[in-house]
């Protein structure tokens, strides 16, 4: 018994170490796909300025896509984090545009994970389609 008491701190420390597991990292991949027959440009913005981390992305034709991924500890990363942007502007064929932020357009935001289709574990897809084009507004001057 004395022997057990003597080694009890060592045993407790050992058990606590086995109980503590490091958090696993999670890789999240977001794909934005052009499902239209017109060219689409994605302009990523941070604090109202172009995001220097992501240049303009051109999706010239139907099926073209842009992928970006990021790794985090714990659960999946949001598109807001992966794109490191607070808004995204979609420019359709240089004629009209649709702005996206975390909450707008409601139900179809490029920055809200709930508005993406889950295609696999940690992989999400957003399709830019007719709904986006119909909701776009004409550009007053140059679309930029």
PAMIVO-844098 format. One line per field, with one value per residue: residue number from 1; x, y, z of N, C-alpha, C, O in turn. Coordinates in Angstrom, 3 decimals. Atoms other than C-alpha are relative to their C-alpha. Example, Ala and Ser with C-alpha at 12.3 -4.5 7.8 and 13.67 -1.06 7.14 Angstrom:
# PAMIVO-844098
k: (1_2)
nc1: (0.890_-0.820)
nc2: (-1.190_-1.190)
nc3: (0.000_-0.060)
cac1: (12.300_13.670)
cac2: (-4.500_-1.060)
cac3: (7.800_7.140)
cc1: (0.900_-0.770)
cc2: (1.200_1.090)
cc3: (0.000_0.730)
oc1: (1.936_-0.261)
oc2: (1.181_2.198)
oc3: (0.665_0.899)
# end
This chain:
# PAMIVO-844098
k: (1_2_3_4_5_6_7_8_9_10_11_12_13_14_15_16_17_18_19_20_21_22_23_24_25_26_27_28_29_30_31_32_33_34_35_36_37_38_39_40_41_42_43_44_45_46_47_48_49_50_51_52_53_54_55_56_57_58_59_60_61_62_63_64_65_66_67_68_69_70_71_72_73_74_75_76_77_78_79_80_81_82_83_84_85_86_87_88_89_90_91_92_93_94_95_96_97_98_99_100_101_102_103_104_105_106_107_108_109_110_111_112_113_114_115_116_117_118_119_120_121_122_123_124_125_126_127_128_129_130_131_132_133_134_135_136_137_138_139_140_141_142_143_144)
nc1: (0.819_-0.897_-0.633_0.991_0.107_-1.245_-0.006_1.281_-0.145_-0.507_1.103_1.005_-0.546_0.017_1.385_0.487_-0.617_0.689_1.333_-0.096_-0.444_-0.067_1.073_-0.374_0.200_1.009_-0.205_1.251_-0.217_1.172_-0.060_1.017_0.080_0.841_1.005_0.607_-0.708_-0.647_-1.152_0.240_-1.210_0.155_-0.876_-0.011_-0.253_-0.214_0.152_0.314_-1.128_-0.321_-0.808_-1.265_-0.326_0.691_0.235_1.266_0.134_0.880_0.566_0.414_1.113_0.736_-0.809_-1.253_0.139_-1.090_-0.067_-0.911_0.155_-0.740_-0.014_0.223_0.198_1.404_1.008_-0.313_-0.228_1.034_-0.529_-0.459_-1.389_-0.803_-0.253_-0.572_0.673_1.284_0.997_-0.407_0.797_0.071_0.237_0.503_-0.258_-0.351_1.204_0.763_-0.736_0.736_-0.867_0.207_-0.697_0.335_1.446_0.717_1.443_0.515_0.221_-0.913_-1.224_-1.283_-0.783_0.717_-0.137_1.320_0.474_-0.779_0.365_-1.071_-0.236_-0.768_-0.462_-0.855_-0.007_1.239_0.135_0.977_0.210_0.518_0.960_0.984_0.535_-0.944_0.039_1.284_-0.021_-1.079_0.404_-0.858_-1.103_0.224_-1.119_-0.713_0.171_-1.296)
nc2: (-1.185_-1.151_-0.058_-0.584_-1.418_-0.636_-0.138_-0.553_-1.206_0.389_0.692_-1.006_-0.818_0.847_0.142_-1.276_-0.206_0.840_-0.557_-1.246_0.213_-1.275_-0.199_0.350_-1.081_0.272_-0.699_-0.364_-0.447_-0.649_-0.146_-0.850_0.467_-0.752_0.818_-0.860_-0.058_-1.312_-0.103_-0.518_-0.423_-0.080_-1.012_0.202_-1.265_0.018_-1.387_-0.856_-0.078_1.300_0.910_0.217_1.424_0.701_-0.909_0.243_1.367_0.039_1.302_-0.379_0.722_0.981_1.065_-0.504_-0.121_-0.532_0.726_-0.511_0.787_-0.434_0.982_-0.584_0.972_0.192_0.169_-0.561_-1.432_-0.626_-0.656_-1.315_0.191_0.583_-1.036_-1.139_-1.158_-0.287_-0.091_0.479_-0.574_0.813_-0.844_0.853_-0.416_-1.417_-0.825_-0.101_0.513_0.400_-0.043_1.025_-0.090_1.154_0.182_-0.355_0.140_0.991_1.332_0.344_-0.781_0.676_-0.011_0.742_1.439_0.620_-0.199_0.891_1.416_0.857_1.062_1.044_-0.485_-1.178_-0.568_-0.724_-0.518_-1.058_-0.131_-1.297_0.356_-0.957_-0.747_-1.086_-0.935_-0.712_-0.919_-0.985_-1.355_-0.512_-0.881_-1.361_-0.276_1.272_0.937_0.309)
nc3: (0.000_-0.046_1.316_0.896_-0.348_0.417_1.463_0.431_0.840_1.316_0.686_0.361_1.094_1.192_0.456_0.534_1.313_0.975_0.190_0.764_1.377_0.716_0.956_1.357_0.957_1.010_1.262_0.663_1.379_0.587_1.449_0.612_1.386_0.924_0.679_1.016_1.281_0.106_-0.895_-1.345_-0.713_-1.451_-0.598_-1.446_-0.686_-1.446_-0.474_1.135_0.931_0.606_-0.808_0.710_-0.110_1.088_1.125_0.695_0.502_1.162_0.370_1.353_0.609_-0.796_-0.588_-0.579_-1.451_-0.819_-1.275_-1.031_-1.223_-1.185_-1.082_-1.315_-1.069_-0.353_1.045_1.311_0.143_0.823_1.199_-0.463_-0.427_1.081_1.005_-0.719_0.581_-0.633_1.063_1.326_1.070_1.222_1.174_1.071_1.381_0.016_0.121_-1.244_-1.160_-1.199_-1.171_-1.027_-1.275_-0.838_-0.153_1.227_0.052_-0.945_0.559_1.104_-0.164_0.216_-1.234_-1.036_0.248_0.145_1.363_0.858_0.033_-0.529_0.977_-0.676_-1.295_0.097_1.358_0.230_1.361_0.273_1.444_0.441_1.030_0.495_-1.149_-0.266_1.127_-0.056_-1.149_0.160_0.396_1.071_-0.389_0.495_0.904_0.157_-1.119_-0.617)
cac1: (0.000_2.818_4.398_1.208_0.902_4.532_3.975_0.477_1.593_3.513_0.539_-1.866_0.403_0.743_-3.019_-3.677_-1.214_-2.986_-6.312_-5.089_-4.965_-3.851_-6.576_-6.546_-6.098_-8.812_-8.322_-11.216_-11.389_-13.796_-14.488_-16.344_-17.560_-18.947_-22.191_-22.923_-21.992_-20.591_-17.210_-17.211_-14.590_-14.216_-12.810_-11.863_-11.958_-10.752_-11.828_-13.088_-9.736_-8.635_-7.200_-3.529_-3.378_-5.839_-5.639_-8.667_-9.933_-11.402_-13.698_-14.047_-16.602_-19.024_-17.321_-14.268_-13.543_-11.356_-10.217_-8.697_-8.050_-6.826_-5.977_-7.121_-7.261_-10.625_-13.669_-13.819_-12.766_-15.322_-14.991_-14.612_-11.369_-10.163_-10.529_-9.299_-11.836_-14.847_-16.567_-16.449_-17.660_-18.846_-18.595_-20.621_-19.265_-18.077_-21.695_-23.202_-22.125_-23.304_-21.761_-21.334_-20.508_-21.023_-24.801_-25.730_-27.166_-29.223_-29.151_-26.474_-23.397_-19.923_-18.661_-21.187_-20.433_-24.145_-24.631_-22.140_-22.879_-20.868_-19.275_-17.059_-15.539_-14.088_-14.869_-17.477_-18.791_-20.545_-22.045_-22.422_-25.585_-28.595_-29.896_-26.738_-26.860_-30.553_-29.859_-26.907_-27.093_-25.827_-22.500_-22.780_-19.345_-16.676_-17.289_-14.321)
cac2: (0.000_2.405_1.555_2.471_5.782_6.551_6.076_7.565_11.026_9.399_7.199_10.161_12.258_9.368_8.848_12.542_12.625_9.740_11.522_14.713_14.374_17.221_18.745_17.433_19.864_20.096_21.008_22.878_23.389_25.797_25.724_28.452_27.243_29.191_27.531_30.237_30.691_34.172_35.083_35.792_37.756_37.371_40.366_39.650_42.624_43.234_46.405_47.813_47.407_44.710_41.724_41.613_37.951_36.904_38.642_38.964_35.512_35.027_32.086_32.370_29.704_27.122_24.702_26.859_26.918_28.467_26.453_27.625_25.730_26.358_24.274_24.962_23.241_21.736_22.074_23.264_26.742_29.142_30.639_34.014_32.676_30.670_33.596_36.055_38.554_40.353_40.772_39.360_41.084_38.929_40.728_39.171_39.623_43.133_44.363_43.704_42.810_41.188_41.930_39.285_39.599_37.274_37.840_39.040_37.960_36.018_32.309_32.523_34.245_33.256_33.933_31.810_28.090_27.257_28.511_26.003_22.429_19.916_17.555_15.570_15.821_19.326_20.091_22.643_23.882_27.108_27.322_30.764_30.415_32.116_33.127_35.181_36.740_37.647_39.336_41.354_45.094_46.874_48.640_52.425_52.874_50.231_47.164_47.112)
cac3: (0.000_0.899_-2.405_-4.261_-2.405_-3.174_-6.927_-7.029_-8.301_-11.151_-12.022_-11.979_-14.182_-16.621_-16.778_-17.302_-20.200_-21.901_-21.438_-23.119_-26.860_-29.095_-31.232_-34.747_-37.576_-40.203_-43.849_-45.473_-49.237_-50.918_-54.655_-56.541_-59.934_-62.894_-64.019_-66.591_-70.242_-69.550_-68.060_-64.339_-62.396_-58.637_-56.791_-53.173_-50.797_-47.271_-45.447_-48.758_-50.502_-52.972_-51.139_-52.129_-51.111_-53.848_-57.240_-59.508_-60.418_-63.895_-64.602_-68.377_-69.145_-67.825_-65.454_-64.694_-60.979_-58.301_-55.263_-52.042_-48.838_-45.319_-42.300_-38.762_-35.411_-34.559_-36.766_-40.362_-41.434_-42.907_-46.408_-44.658_-43.134_-46.141_-48.561_-45.894_-47.241_-45.815_-49.171_-52.685_-55.827_-58.737_-62.080_-64.901_-68.443_-67.506_-67.507_-64.087_-60.565_-57.374_-53.975_-51.285_-47.601_-44.649_-44.556_-48.047_-50.350_-47.858_-48.613_-51.303_-49.878_-51.044_-47.503_-45.594_-45.306_-45.033_-48.587_-50.007_-51.038_-49.009_-51.545_-49.166_-45.720_-45.503_-49.175_-50.198_-53.563_-54.556_-58.049_-59.582_-61.625_-63.141_-59.695_-59.138_-62.598_-62.230_-58.876_-60.233_-60.847_-63.964_-63.665_-63.973_-65.523_-65.738_-63.615_-61.294)
cc1: (0.870_0.666_-0.930_-0.128_1.235_0.003_-1.290_0.145_0.481_-1.098_-1.038_0.473_-0.029_-1.398_-0.527_0.608_-0.679_-1.394_0.008_0.520_0.052_-1.158_0.500_-0.228_-0.981_0.306_-1.363_0.325_-1.306_0.240_-1.151_0.020_-0.945_-0.943_-0.772_0.826_0.625_1.202_-0.384_1.353_-0.339_1.020_-0.135_0.426_0.170_0.008_-0.198_1.091_0.241_0.926_1.271_0.430_-0.617_-0.234_-1.388_-0.003_-0.999_-0.414_-0.668_-1.246_-0.613_0.949_1.337_-0.192_1.268_-0.061_0.973_-0.263_0.843_-0.141_-0.165_-0.079_-1.484_-0.879_0.389_0.107_-1.067_0.618_0.524_1.476_0.894_0.351_0.618_-0.541_-1.302_-1.102_0.610_-0.958_0.063_-0.334_-0.342_0.251_0.318_-1.187_-0.762_0.788_-0.953_0.992_-0.374_0.770_-0.478_-1.497_-0.805_0.718_-0.457_-0.287_0.925_1.305_1.252_0.838_-0.673_0.014_-1.344_-0.543_0.790_-0.583_1.189_0.167_0.774_0.410_0.965_0.055_-1.377_0.011_-1.087_-0.080_-0.587_-0.905_-0.946_-0.592_0.905_-0.071_-1.282_-0.033_1.075_-0.573_0.945_1.096_-0.256_1.078_0.685_-0.256_1.376_-0.073)
cc2: (1.260_0.195_0.671_1.499_0.757_0.290_0.618_1.285_-0.330_-0.665_1.016_0.889_-0.789_-0.154_1.300_0.292_-0.830_0.539_1.263_-0.309_1.350_0.102_-0.336_1.192_-0.457_0.838_0.259_0.561_0.561_0.196_0.889_-0.335_0.877_-0.972_0.820_-0.055_1.370_0.027_0.666_0.377_0.082_0.995_-0.115_1.295_-0.214_1.451_0.975_0.139_-1.365_-0.813_-0.324_-1.462_-0.809_0.998_-0.250_-1.418_0.027_-1.436_0.228_-0.692_-1.004_-1.095_0.448_0.199_0.548_-0.706_0.687_-0.805_0.585_-1.069_0.726_-1.106_-0.103_-0.151_0.734_1.523_0.572_0.606_1.405_-0.072_-0.484_1.053_1.255_1.317_0.243_0.265_-0.479_0.619_-0.945_0.958_-0.926_0.645_1.493_0.943_0.214_-0.647_-0.378_-0.028_-1.059_0.388_-1.168_-0.282_0.265_-0.564_-1.167_-1.320_-0.376_0.793_-0.851_-0.086_-0.750_-1.493_-0.690_0.122_-0.805_-1.406_-0.790_-1.173_-1.172_0.564_1.165_0.646_0.576_0.633_1.067_0.142_1.378_-0.284_1.127_0.845_1.191_1.068_0.830_1.029_1.080_1.349_0.493_0.908_1.374_0.410_-1.330_-0.864_-0.306_0.081)
cc3: (0.000_-1.355_-1.020_0.248_-0.475_-1.509_-0.545_-0.829_-1.411_-0.817_-0.461_-1.148_-1.304_-0.562_-0.601_-1.373_-1.073_-0.296_-0.831_-1.394_-0.699_-0.985_-1.393_-0.912_-1.068_-1.229_-0.623_-1.373_-0.549_-1.489_-0.439_-1.483_-0.812_-0.703_-1.033_-1.280_-0.245_0.937_1.326_0.603_1.481_0.530_1.518_0.686_1.500_0.465_-1.161_-1.042_-0.638_0.905_-0.781_0.025_-1.146_-1.131_-0.598_-0.551_-1.145_-0.274_-1.352_-0.523_0.968_0.499_0.557_1.498_0.641_1.346_0.932_1.269_1.117_1.067_1.326_1.039_0.287_-1.216_-1.279_0.033_-0.927_-1.261_0.319_0.389_-1.144_-1.055_0.619_-0.560_0.747_-1.023_-1.315_-1.009_-1.194_-1.140_-1.162_-1.355_-0.117_-0.020_1.303_1.135_1.126_1.156_1.019_1.252_0.854_0.044_-1.264_-1.213_0.875_-0.719_-1.140_0.066_-0.201_1.273_1.146_-0.329_-0.228_-1.415_-1.032_0.059_0.541_-0.968_0.588_1.357_-0.198_-1.371_-0.315_-1.387_-0.052_-1.511_-0.301_-1.183_-0.368_1.127_0.336_-1.091_0.029_1.124_-0.128_-0.434_-1.093_0.557_-0.606_-0.994_-0.271_1.233_0.562_1.498)
oc1: (0.609_0.911_-0.489_-0.161_1.134_0.515_-1.428_-0.516_-0.007_-1.231_-1.509_-0.299_-0.400_-1.589_-1.244_-0.047_-0.836_-1.918_-1.022_1.672_-0.823_-1.594_1.636_-1.185_-1.075_0.557_-2.152_1.196_-2.351_1.282_-2.295_1.056_-2.015_-0.498_-1.926_1.976_0.984_1.202_-1.213_2.320_-1.372_2.220_-1.199_1.430_-0.427_0.839_0.319_0.898_-0.059_1.883_1.208_1.296_-0.064_-1.027_-2.098_0.997_-2.133_0.423_-1.809_-2.028_-0.119_1.706_1.959_-1.272_2.349_-1.106_2.006_-1.405_1.776_-1.107_0.375_-0.265_-2.187_-0.531_1.436_-0.450_-1.470_1.822_1.469_2.256_2.016_1.484_1.053_0.204_-1.911_-2.271_1.822_-2.173_1.145_-1.326_0.435_-0.323_0.095_-1.009_-1.362_1.765_-2.093_2.023_-1.551_1.918_-1.131_-1.897_-1.988_1.945_0.176_-1.012_0.884_1.803_1.352_1.813_-0.164_-0.518_-1.420_-1.439_0.556_-1.208_2.318_-0.766_0.758_0.128_2.024_0.859_-2.404_1.061_-2.174_0.941_-1.668_-0.452_-0.703_-0.888_0.421_-0.114_-1.242_-0.701_1.179_-1.690_2.135_0.900_-0.628_0.775_0.040_-0.279_2.151_0.927)
oc2: (2.207_1.318_1.479_2.286_1.891_1.321_0.799_1.396_0.252_-0.405_0.946_1.208_-0.254_-0.070_1.283_0.889_-0.375_0.327_1.622_-0.707_2.188_-0.900_-0.025_1.948_-1.644_2.038_-0.670_1.419_-0.086_0.702_0.686_-0.229_1.256_-1.827_0.522_-0.493_1.693_-0.654_1.574_-0.377_0.634_0.863_0.157_1.904_-1.110_2.248_2.091_0.814_-2.390_-0.286_-0.961_-1.874_-1.826_1.925_-1.165_-1.890_0.472_-2.327_0.683_-0.086_-1.217_-1.679_-0.286_0.581_0.541_-0.728_1.216_-1.138_1.355_-1.832_1.814_-2.273_0.907_-0.838_1.377_2.186_-0.084_0.861_1.876_0.821_-0.003_1.101_2.152_2.268_-0.690_0.408_-0.441_0.607_-1.306_1.685_-1.812_1.690_2.092_2.153_1.270_-1.360_0.081_-0.696_-1.359_0.826_-2.074_-1.440_-0.071_-0.657_-2.221_-1.363_-1.509_1.260_-1.964_-0.836_-0.754_-1.911_-1.652_-0.629_-0.683_-1.790_-0.607_-1.949_-2.271_1.723_1.007_1.554_-0.080_1.032_0.893_0.303_1.727_-0.753_2.297_2.023_2.285_2.264_2.039_2.055_1.950_1.437_0.180_1.605_1.482_0.938_-2.299_-0.370_-1.047_-0.150)
oc3: (-0.741_-1.796_-1.837_-0.698_-0.944_-1.945_-1.755_-1.862_-2.380_-2.013_-1.596_-2.051_-2.348_-1.775_-1.602_-2.227_-2.206_-1.390_-1.403_-1.566_-0.484_-1.553_-1.751_-0.740_-1.383_-1.122_-0.795_-1.518_-0.476_-1.906_-0.033_-2.140_-0.335_-1.468_-1.342_-1.275_-1.377_1.963_1.374_0.498_1.860_0.289_2.076_0.315_2.096_0.030_-1.133_-2.053_-0.026_1.471_-1.833_-0.746_-1.564_-0.970_-0.179_-1.093_-0.969_-0.424_-1.426_-1.257_2.075_-0.277_1.326_1.949_0.051_1.997_0.522_1.584_0.889_1.091_1.530_0.695_0.315_-2.176_-1.346_0.908_-1.887_-1.295_-0.315_0.057_-1.304_-1.533_-0.102_-0.796_1.270_-0.664_-1.526_-0.813_-1.657_-1.077_-1.518_-1.662_-1.168_-0.160_1.501_0.908_1.196_1.080_1.215_1.175_0.335_0.172_-1.312_-1.200_0.920_-1.714_-1.619_-0.958_0.314_1.314_2.267_-1.357_-0.992_-1.801_-2.235_1.047_0.086_-1.175_0.034_1.662_-0.806_-1.587_-0.136_-1.891_0.498_-2.180_0.173_-2.227_-0.071_0.924_0.629_-0.803_-0.203_1.001_0.737_-0.944_-1.079_1.553_-1.774_-2.064_-0.672_2.360_-0.043_2.178)
# end
